Amino acid sequence: MYQNFTLTKVPERTQKPRESGFTMVMDKGLSCREVEDLIERGGNFIDIVKLGWATSFVTAKLKEKIEIYRSAGIPCYLGGTLFEAFIVRNQFDDYRKLLDKYNLQHAEVSDGSIELNHDEKCNYIAALAQQVTVLSEVGSKDAEKIIPPSKWVKLMQAELQAGSWKVIGEARESGNVGLFRSTGEVRSGLVEDIISSVPVEKIIWEAPQKEQQVFFVKLCGANVNLGNIAPHEIIPLETVRLGLRSDTFHHFLNKL
């Protein structure tokens, strides 16, 4: 982990490649030059990149951009909404071919925008797990659709059993659905129910807002898995993880 000088009482961060302390960054259409700048600025802190929703469909120089990430040791994958766009059109085989075309080693399976029988979703997970490393997303993008905590747990457990490497708690890039209320406030009871039944290292919490990131760091520690992090928030998030921002400044001092 890149640090310019020494401070005592700083949480120890896991090293890449890691199973916990994972940061998933949301790329919503960066150019190749912007990706190069992103890697120079914070590549040491990025574990994986999601090419948000279906932005890859209209992103210029997609193959070149994926290769820049790959050359830096950062895998990337296509957003779950793109998977759903293929599924709703009965193009699953085409989707699998797309993964091979771009030599992608990860894929996301989600059903946040479509109605998909959960057994069928698990079948897609199992099929793709034979080809790539699968991340699956639980939760709806519809703010009116409230999933009870017991169902969140059941869905996550079933998807891990089906072959998901990690499960993602839905929040969208805005952080106001799924795990969160429309105000961005964390549904803390839901989160606590989930972590009491699902291994925390198997969960990536989508937490695009600073207050949400602080909540999870305080709850689960510096090495919690967080996702949907904006490119310009990578360094700020790392300071939150290390207790070097006011929001977590005293949290770790009192424990280390």
Contacts in CASP RR format, 6 or more apart in sequence:
PFRMAT RR
TARGET T0000
AUTHOR 0000-0000-0000
METHOD contacts of the structure
MODEL  1
MYQNFTLTKVPERTQKPRESGFTMVMDKGLSCREVEDLIERGGNFIDIVK
LGWATSFVTAKLKEKIEIYRSAGIPCYLGGTLFEAFIVRNQFDDYRKLLD
KYNLQHAEVSDGSIELNHDEKCNYIAALAQQVTVLSEVGSKDAEKIIPPS
KWVKLMQAELQAGSWKVIGEARESGNVGLFRSTGEVRSGLVEDIISSVPV
EKIIWEAPQKEQQVFFVKLCGANVNLGNIAPHEIIPLETVRLGLRSDTFH
HFLNKL
1 13 0 8 1.000
1 15 0 8 1.000
1 44 0 8 1.000
1 45 0 8 1.000
2 44 0 8 1.000
2 45 0 8 1.000
7 244 0 8 1.000
8 256 0 8 1.000
9 252 0 8 1.000
9 253 0 8 1.000
9 256 0 8 1.000
10 242 0 8 1.000
10 243 0 8 1.000
10 244 0 8 1.000
10 252 0 8 1.000
10 256 0 8 1.000
11 221 0 8 1.000
11 222 0 8 1.000
11 223 0 8 1.000
11 241 0 8 1.000
11 242 0 8 1.000
11 243 0 8 1.000
11 252 0 8 1.000
11 256 0 8 1.000
12 222 0 8 1.000
13 21 0 8 1.000
13 222 0 8 1.000
13 223 0 8 1.000
13 241 0 8 1.000
13 242 0 8 1.000
14 20 0 8 1.000
14 21 0 8 1.000
14 223 0 8 1.000
16 44 0 8 1.000
16 47 0 8 1.000
17 47 0 8 1.000
18 47 0 8 1.000
18 223 0 8 1.000
19 201 0 8 1.000
20 200 0 8 1.000
20 201 0 8 1.000
20 223 0 8 1.000
20 224 0 8 1.000
20 225 0 8 1.000
21 47 0 8 1.000
21 222 0 8 1.000
21 223 0 8 1.000
21 224 0 8 1.000
21 225 0 8 1.000
21 226 0 8 1.000
21 241 0 8 1.000
22 47 0 8 1.000
22 48 0 8 1.000
22 166 0 8 1.000
22 204 0 8 1.000
22 225 0 8 1.000
22 226 0 8 1.000
22 227 0 8 1.000
23 45 0 8 1.000
23 46 0 8 1.000
23 47 0 8 1.000
23 225 0 8 1.000
23 226 0 8 1.000
23 227 0 8 1.000
23 229 0 8 1.000
23 234 0 8 1.000
23 237 0 8 1.000
23 238 0 8 1.000
24 47 0 8 1.000
24 48 0 8 1.000
24 49 0 8 1.000
24 50 0 8 1.000
24 168 0 8 1.000
24 204 0 8 1.000
24 225 0 8 1.000
24 226 0 8 1.000
24 227 0 8 1.000
24 228 0 8 1.000
24 229 0 8 1.000
25 38 0 8 1.000
25 46 0 8 1.000
25 48 0 8 1.000
25 49 0 8 1.000
25 50 0 8 1.000
25 227 0 8 1.000
25 229 0 8 1.000
25 230 0 8 1.000
25 231 0 8 1.000
25 234 0 8 1.000
26 49 0 8 1.000
26 50 0 8 1.000
26 52 0 8 1.000
26 173 0 8 1.000
26 208 0 8 1.000
26 227 0 8 1.000
26 228 0 8 1.000
26 229 0 8 1.000
26 230 0 8 1.000
26 231 0 8 1.000
27 35 0 8 1.000
27 49 0 8 1.000
27 50 0 8 1.000
27 51 0 8 1.000
27 52 0 8 1.000
27 55 0 8 1.000
27 76 0 8 1.000
27 231 0 8 1.000
28 52 0 8 1.000
28 55 0 8 1.000
28 173 0 8 1.000
29 51 0 8 1.000
29 52 0 8 1.000
29 55 0 8 1.000
29 59 0 8 1.000
30 38 0 8 1.000
30 65 0 8 1.000
30 231 0 8 1.000
31 60 0 8 1.000
31 61 0 8 1.000
31 65 0 8 1.000
32 61 0 8 1.000
32 64 0 8 1.000
32 65 0 8 1.000
32 68 0 8 1.000
34 231 0 8 1.000
35 65 0 8 1.000
35 68 0 8 1.000
35 69 0 8 1.000
36 68 0 8 1.000
38 46 0 8 1.000
38 231 0 8 1.000
38 234 0 8 1.000
39 46 0 8 1.000
39 68 0 8 1.000
39 69 0 8 1.000
39 72 0 8 1.000
39 74 0 8 1.000
41 234 0 8 1.000
41 235 0 8 1.000
42 234 0 8 1.000
42 235 0 8 1.000
43 72 0 8 1.000
43 74 0 8 1.000
43 234 0 8 1.000
45 234 0 8 1.000
45 235 0 8 1.000
45 237 0 8 1.000
45 238 0 8 1.000
46 74 0 8 1.000
46 234 0 8 1.000
47 74 0 8 1.000
48 74 0 8 1.000
48 75 0 8 1.000
48 76 0 8 1.000
48 77 0 8 1.000
48 106 0 8 1.000
49 69 0 8 1.000
49 74 0 8 1.000
49 75 0 8 1.000
49 76 0 8 1.000
49 77 0 8 1.000
50 76 0 8 1.000
50 77 0 8 1.000
50 78 0 8 1.000
50 79 0 8 1.000
50 108 0 8 1.000
50 227 0 8 1.000
50 228 0 8 1.000
51 59 0 8 1.000
51 76 0 8 1.000
51 77 0 8 1.000
51 78 0 8 1.000
51 79 0 8 1.000
52 78 0 8 1.000
52 79 0 8 1.000
52 80 0 8 1.000
52 81 0 8 1.000
52 173 0 8 1.000
53 79 0 8 1.000
53 80 0 8 1.000
53 81 0 8 1.000
53 82 0 8 1.000
54 79 0 8 1.000
54 81 0 8 1.000
54 82 0 8 1.000
54 85 0 8 1.000
56 62 0 8 1.000
56 78 0 8 1.000
56 79 0 8 1.000
56 82 0 8 1.000
57 82 0 8 1.000
57 85 0 8 1.000
59 65 0 8 1.000
62 102 0 8 1.000
63 102 0 8 1.000
66 76 0 8 1.000
66 102 0 8 1.000
66 103 0 8 1.000
66 104 0 8 1.000
69 75 0 8 1.000
69 76 0 8 1.000
70 76 0 8 1.000
70 103 0 8 1.000
75 104 0 8 1.000
75 105 0 8 1.000
75 106 0 8 1.000
76 104 0 8 1.000
76 106 0 8 1.000
77 104 0 8 1.000
77 106 0 8 1.000
77 107 0 8 1.000
77 108 0 8 1.000
77 135 0 8 1.000
78 98 0 8 1.000
78 99 0 8 1.000
78 104 0 8 1.000
78 107 0 8 1.000
78 108 0 8 1.000
79 108 0 8 1.000
79 110 0 8 1.000
80 108 0 8 1.000
80 109 0 8 1.000
80 110 0 8 1.000
80 137 0 8 1.000
81 110 0 8 1.000
81 112 0 8 1.000
81 113 0 8 1.000
83 95 0 8 1.000
83 107 0 8 1.000
83 108 0 8 1.000
83 109 0 8 1.000
83 110 0 8 1.000
84 110 0 8 1.000
84 111 0 8 1.000
84 112 0 8 1.000
84 113 0 8 1.000
84 114 0 8 1.000
84 116 0 8 1.000
86 92 0 8 1.000
86 94 0 8 1.000
86 95 0 8 1.000
86 98 0 8 1.000
87 95 0 8 1.000
87 114 0 8 1.000
87 116 0 8 1.000
87 124 0 8 1.000
88 114 0 8 1.000
92 124 0 8 1.000
92 127 0 8 1.000
96 127 0 8 1.000
96 128 0 8 1.000
96 131 0 8 1.000
99 107 0 8 1.000
99 128 0 8 1.000
99 131 0 8 1.000
99 132 0 8 1.000
100 131 0 8 1.000
104 132 0 8 1.000
105 132 0 8 1.000
105 133 0 8 1.000
106 132 0 8 1.000
106 133 0 8 1.000
106 134 0 8 1.000
106 135 0 8 1.000
107 128 0 8 1.000
107 131 0 8 1.000
107 132 0 8 1.000
107 133 0 8 1.000
107 134 0 8 1.000
107 135 0 8 1.000
108 134 0 8 1.000
108 135 0 8 1.000
108 136 0 8 1.000
108 137 0 8 1.000
108 168 0 8 1.000
109 121 0 8 1.000
109 124 0 8 1.000
109 125 0 8 1.000
109 128 0 8 1.000
109 134 0 8 1.000
109 135 0 8 1.000
109 136 0 8 1.000
109 137 0 8 1.000
109 159 0 8 1.000
109 164 0 8 1.000
110 136 0 8 1.000
110 137 0 8 1.000
110 168 0 8 1.000
110 170 0 8 1.000
111 121 0 8 1.000
111 137 0 8 1.000
112 137 0 8 1.000
112 139 0 8 1.000
112 140 0 8 1.000
112 141 0 8 1.000
112 142 0 8 1.000
112 170 0 8 1.000
113 141 0 8 1.000
118 155 0 8 1.000
118 158 0 8 1.000
121 136 0 8 1.000
121 159 0 8 1.000
122 158 0 8 1.000
122 159 0 8 1.000
122 161 0 8 1.000
122 162 0 8 1.000
123 162 0 8 1.000
125 134 0 8 1.000
125 136 0 8 1.000
125 159 0 8 1.000
125 162 0 8 1.000
125 163 0 8 1.000
125 164 0 8 1.000
126 162 0 8 1.000
126 163 0 8 1.000
128 134 0 8 1.000
129 162 0 8 1.000
129 163 0 8 1.000
129 164 0 8 1.000
133 165 0 8 1.000
134 163 0 8 1.000
134 164 0 8 1.000
134 165 0 8 1.000
135 164 0 8 1.000
135 165 0 8 1.000
135 166 0 8 1.000
135 167 0 8 1.000
135 168 0 8 1.000
135 204 0 8 1.000
136 159 0 8 1.000
136 162 0 8 1.000
136 164 0 8 1.000
136 167 0 8 1.000
136 168 0 8 1.000
137 167 0 8 1.000
137 168 0 8 1.000
137 169 0 8 1.000
137 170 0 8 1.000
138 147 0 8 1.000
138 152 0 8 1.000
138 155 0 8 1.000
138 156 0 8 1.000
138 159 0 8 1.000
138 167 0 8 1.000
138 168 0 8 1.000
138 169 0 8 1.000
138 170 0 8 1.000
139 147 0 8 1.000
139 152 0 8 1.000
139 155 0 8 1.000
139 169 0 8 1.000
139 170 0 8 1.000
139 177 0 8 1.000
139 178 0 8 1.000
140 147 0 8 1.000
140 170 0 8 1.000
140 177 0 8 1.000
140 178 0 8 1.000
141 170 0 8 1.000
141 172 0 8 1.000
141 177 0 8 1.000
142 177 0 8 1.000
143 176 0 8 1.000
143 177 0 8 1.000
143 178 0 8 1.000
143 182 0 8 1.000
147 155 0 8 1.000
147 178 0 8 1.000
149 189 0 8 1.000
149 190 0 8 1.000
149 193 0 8 1.000
149 194 0 8 1.000
150 193 0 8 1.000
152 190 0 8 1.000
152 193 0 8 1.000
152 194 0 8 1.000
153 193 0 8 1.000
153 194 0 8 1.000
153 197 0 8 1.000
153 198 0 8 1.000
156 167 0 8 1.000
156 194 0 8 1.000
156 198 0 8 1.000
156 202 0 8 1.000
156 203 0 8 1.000
157 197 0 8 1.000
157 198 0 8 1.000
159 167 0 8 1.000
160 167 0 8 1.000
160 198 0 8 1.000
160 202 0 8 1.000
166 202 0 8 1.000
166 203 0 8 1.000
166 204 0 8 1.000
166 225 0 8 1.000
167 198 0 8 1.000
167 202 0 8 1.000
167 203 0 8 1.000
167 204 0 8 1.000
168 203 0 8 1.000
168 204 0 8 1.000
168 205 0 8 1.000
168 206 0 8 1.000
168 227 0 8 1.000
169 178 0 8 1.000
169 179 0 8 1.000
169 203 0 8 1.000
169 204 0 8 1.000
169 205 0 8 1.000
169 206 0 8 1.000
170 177 0 8 1.000
170 178 0 8 1.000
170 179 0 8 1.000
170 206 0 8 1.000
171 177 0 8 1.000
171 178 0 8 1.000
171 179 0 8 1.000
171 180 0 8 1.000
171 205 0 8 1.000
171 206 0 8 1.000
171 207 0 8 1.000
171 208 0 8 1.000
171 212 0 8 1.000
171 228 0 8 1.000
172 178 0 8 1.000
172 206 0 8 1.000
172 208 0 8 1.000
172 228 0 8 1.000
173 208 0 8 1.000
173 228 0 8 1.000
174 208 0 8 1.000
175 184 0 8 1.000
175 206 0 8 1.000
175 207 0 8 1.000
175 208 0 8 1.000
175 209 0 8 1.000
175 212 0 8 1.000
175 228 0 8 1.000
176 182 0 8 1.000
176 183 0 8 1.000
176 184 0 8 1.000
178 187 0 8 1.000
179 186 0 8 1.000
179 187 0 8 1.000
179 190 0 8 1.000
179 191 0 8 1.000
179 205 0 8 1.000
179 206 0 8 1.000
179 207 0 8 1.000
180 186 0 8 1.000
180 187 0 8 1.000
180 212 0 8 1.000
181 187 0 8 1.000
184 209 0 8 1.000
184 211 0 8 1.000
184 212 0 8 1.000
186 212 0 8 1.000
186 215 0 8 1.000
188 215 0 8 1.000
191 205 0 8 1.000
191 216 0 8 1.000
191 219 0 8 1.000
194 203 0 8 1.000
195 203 0 8 1.000
195 219 0 8 1.000
195 220 0 8 1.000
200 220 0 8 1.000
200 224 0 8 1.000
200 225 0 8 1.000
201 225 0 8 1.000
203 225 0 8 1.000
204 225 0 8 1.000
204 226 0 8 1.000
204 227 0 8 1.000
205 212 0 8 1.000
205 216 0 8 1.000
205 224 0 8 1.000
205 225 0 8 1.000
205 226 0 8 1.000
205 227 0 8 1.000
206 226 0 8 1.000
206 227 0 8 1.000
206 228 0 8 1.000
207 213 0 8 1.000
207 215 0 8 1.000
207 216 0 8 1.000
207 226 0 8 1.000
207 227 0 8 1.000
207 228 0 8 1.000
207 229 0 8 1.000
208 227 0 8 1.000
208 228 0 8 1.000
208 229 0 8 1.000
208 230 0 8 1.000
208 233 0 8 1.000
210 233 0 8 1.000
210 236 0 8 1.000
210 240 0 8 1.000
210 247 0 8 1.000
211 247 0 8 1.000
213 226 0 8 1.000
213 229 0 8 1.000
213 237 0 8 1.000
213 240 0 8 1.000
214 240 0 8 1.000
214 247 0 8 1.000
214 248 0 8 1.000
216 224 0 8 1.000
216 226 0 8 1.000
217 224 0 8 1.000
217 240 0 8 1.000
217 241 0 8 1.000
217 248 0 8 1.000
217 251 0 8 1.000
218 248 0 8 1.000
218 251 0 8 1.000
221 241 0 8 1.000
222 241 0 8 1.000
222 242 0 8 1.000
222 243 0 8 1.000
222 252 0 8 1.000
223 241 0 8 1.000
226 237 0 8 1.000
229 237 0 8 1.000
236 245 0 8 1.000
239 245 0 8 1.000
240 247 0 8 1.000
240 248 0 8 1.000
241 248 0 8 1.000
242 248 0 8 1.000
242 252 0 8 1.000
243 249 0 8 1.000
243 251 0 8 1.000
243 252 0 8 1.000
243 253 0 8 1.000
END
